[in-house]
């Protein structure tokens, strides 16, 4: 359920994760907003740039 977006991580206790419904973790306007990427290719380009930027 975590991988399809129904659950999110609420907190971590040492190595144990506590999950909660995503509706209780994120505001409604964020959940209802449209996908900012029109294609998977656009997402992958953004993701690679984000990962490269994390190394700097």
N, C-alpha and C positions, 0 to 999 in steps of 0.2 A: 504494500500500500504506500510505502514511502517513495518508491521509485516511480509510481504513476501519479504522485502529487496529492494523494488523499491525506497523508500524514506528514508532519514535520517534526524535527527534533526540538523539544521544549527545553530540555536541559541535559547535562551530562553529570553523572555521579561516578567519579573515577573513570572506569572503562565502560560503564553501563549507560546506555542512552534511554531517555524517557521521551516517548512520543506523544503528540497531541494532534487532534484534528487540525488541518491547515486553516479552516475557517476561524478557528479560535486564535491562531497565531498571526495572521496577516489581515490588514484592513480590507474591507469589501471592494473599495475602488481599485486596489491592486489586483485582487482576484478577478474582477470583472473586466479589466483592461485588455485590449487586444495585444496580440503578439507583436513585438517591435520588429521582428525579422520577417520579411516576406517569403524567403526561401531558406532551406537548410544551409545552402552555400553561404549566405550572408551571416548566419549564426556561426558557422565554422570559422569564417574569416575573423569575426569579432573575438571568438574564443581563443584562437591562436595568438592574436595581438595582445589579448589580456594576459595570457600565460607568459609571453615573452616579456611583457612589461613588469611582471612580478619578479623576474630575475634581476632587474636593474635596481 
